[in-house]
Amino acid sequence: MLRLREGDGSVMPLWARAARSLAAHQHRTAAGLFALLVLAYLWPVLIGGNVLLPSALLYGQPPWASGMTSAMFRYFNGDLADVPGTYHPWAVLARQMIHEGTFPAWNPFAFAGTQLFANSQLAWLSPFSLPLWILPLNYAFGVTAALKLWLAGFGTYLFVRELRLGFWPALLAGISFALCAFNVVWLTYGVFVSVSVMLPWTFWLAERIIRRGRAIDALALVAVVAVLQAGGHPGTQVHILAALALYVVVRLLFPTAEDHGGRLRALGLVAGAVALGTLLLAVVLLPAQQASVDTAGAVLRKNGGAGFRGSHVPVDAIRTALFPDWWGRPSEQLYGGGSNYRERTFYAGVLPLLLAMIALVSPSRWRTKAPLLLLGALGVAVPLRAPGVFDAVVHVPLLGAVQDQRMLLLFLFATAILAAFGLRTVLDEPRARRTWAIVGVGVLAVVVAALSTSTAGATAQDVAREVLHRARDVGPATLALASVAWWLIFVVAFAGVLLLARRGTTRARLLAGGLAALLVAFDLLHFAHGYNPMGPARVVIPQTTPAITYMQRHVGDGRIGGLADAMQADWSTMYGLRDVRGRDAPQPSLRFAHMWSALDPLDTALITRLSRASLNVLGLLGARLLLAGPDIDLSSNGVRVAYSGADAAVYRNPFAVQRAFVPQRMRVARSDNGELLVAFGRSFDPRRDVVVRDTELGTHPPLAGEGNVRVVREENAHVRLRAHLRRTGLVVLDDQLTPGWSVRVDGRPARPIRSDIVLRGVWVPAGDHTIDWEYRVPGLRLGAALSATALAIVFAWAILLWTRRRSAARRPGERALQ
């Protein structure tokens, strides 16, 4: 055995010396262990060269379906469909504009153009977005995910250490939160976890302020809140800041003996830090807020997101706190439970849940545990819509404007922290009977679950196979019994931890703590395994097909649209194709959504109806090419085949308007609904007609002009037209009119006219004229001014603290000289 000689001449084994070094630097040790945990989960993308992207799902739809093989099913997860449909194309577009040196104000590839900088879910200023902008993109997804999970674990560790619970409880809590259900199932979406991982950091610094009352901690909290607000998901931001406020208020109502800072001072420092950190990000928050006014997305999110399918979490979803795979999981193409997997999974690990129960039956440290218990209760009651509680929450400002079922994050975090209290109790009171009572509760849960499960169609071999390695062809009974078996395995393992701790020696307690943390790591790595596809880029990223190549060759003809499930919305951005569909945040105006009802009544990313009314809408939006599956014949709907192949069929819409045009006939509507009725009518021809509201006419008579117009220059936020009119008339640009667009005719400001429900128009006199449309992001200038002001305050505060510290450091020396 390799030995090293100590300074006093004694000889120590190398492993003992390493253990002593690790114990002497516990924070560094914890940081390294969390790095190993993240590496164990993400090694296929960090080391193996794979990509963290569920885009293999696209092989289930035209034009890629013909190239799908059975091997691709291992990379399928239907709950992640929005990633290739929105988040990945957004990142690619943003990265491209940044590399080109273009300010990303406007997105021309979705809807009929939409705001881009105001899309908060691109997280423009988040540190987690930086790898996406500078590293090779396929590798950057893995690096960003690893950084987030590591921060989630280490931040939780620091918070628990601040609560004086020790190394092993802090490590266990960090593992539980890092790989809890919320962070795993939302990982590839990016923005959700960019925000959620900052939760423990806000609590850690708030706890330091409460205990010590130091301004330096408040300054650090400003930075953490700024990172949180830059994360890009407003709902999770609101939930975390609301939880922080509740935690601080309850902690200050019931202070502990260790809280040395004044209550009002602590409250003021936390509130000031949150306000200042939020103000730092006004440059992105304010444009996003202004762009969301009167949009379909804002309406859907009212009353806690009641308009979303996933917001209705069934009561029995709480079962997933024990058995997350009771109904299967989408990565194995097994669905159930009455809701999607993301919105209903409350899993933080078996041991953390048992240890949290021990913390709740332990009589000690309740002043510190009380706010966590309250947060955990809210994290269950609100998602499950508990009467009274849910109604009260959705009437709180801001909370009523987001999807509150995702407050289950608070339950997961509270469980992880309470588990640390529970492990501390186990290590300090190894012979307490209440700990064994909790084991009995765990066994009872197994018995009840097993007895309540129908065993029809399940065999012992099937259950064992599902326990050892997940299968794709098992029935509900096998799934449920396998989940029960996993629970029993960890309950038995937990009993072993208690028996080891019961010996009472320092070494036994050390081993018990380490074994508990290791079991949690194994449990949650097993839970996370396979949920987020990590495959070779050449396999999971669809290739360009002949149908796509055809549309790229005709990109100048107009926009495209995919019928039914053909080419998921926004992925068309990857090929430089302008699509009329989209799910871009902020989601489109109510006017756009009402118009889209002719194509699909519920989803602006789908075209499920093809009629004269829908062709009119597609036509006025400029959709000339329509993509459909190869087995679909649309020739009877007034469109004609432009391309037909084994991958897909492309049809030409004869009603598509030109990029810019002078309408030959003007139709006047006296109400918003009247506009829709005109546009949907068979007598309306988008190529020659235009419909405008009577309020848009001003002093102009309802007469169409005569002439022609063409686009001569186009940039991200600027379009120049040249028009020749034989008489005064309306010139229409086939792009969406949103707040921020202004127009000049021959350099003089003119009034934008909303035409064809959502498009841009302007009155132009007879003759030759130049028309310039320019876009400025609403709220950007004010937001930048507020952010600059906040930054100046932060610098001034930091300089003041540094000056005071230097002055304090000089005083002892000055006294010594005196």
Secondary structure by P-SEA (a helix, b strand, c coil): cbbbbccccccccaaaaaaaaaaacaaaaaaaaaaaaaaaacccccccccccccccccccccccccccccccccccccccccccccaaaaaaaaaaaaaacccccccccccccccccccccccccccccccccccaaaaaaaaaaaaaaaaaaaaaaaaaaaaccccaaaaaaaaaaaccaaaaaacccccccccccaaaaaaaaaaaaaacccaaaaaaaaaaaaaaaacccaaaaaaaaaaaaaaaaaaaacccccccccaaaaaaaaaaaaaaaaaaacccaaaaaaaacccaaaaaaccccccccccccccccccccccccccccccccccccccccccccccccaaaaaaaaaaaacccccccaaaaaaaaaaacccccccaaaaaaaaaccccccccccccaaaaaaaaaaaaaaaaaaaaaccccaaaaaaaaaaaaaaaaaaaacccccccaaaaaaaaacccccccaaaaaaaaaaaaaaaaaaaaaaaaaaccccaaaaaaaaaaaaaaaaaaaaaaacccccccccccccccccaaaaaaaaacccbbbbbcccccccccccccccccccccccccccaaaaaaacccccccccccccccaaaaaaaaaacccbbbbcccccccccccccccccccbbbbbcccccccbbbbcbbbbbccaaaaaaaaaccccccccbbbbccccccccccbbbbbbbbbccccccbbbbbbbbccbbbbbbcccccccbbbbcccbbbbbbbcccbbbbbbbccccbbbbbbbcccaaaaaaaaaaaaaaaaaaaaaaaaaaaaaaaaaaaaaaac
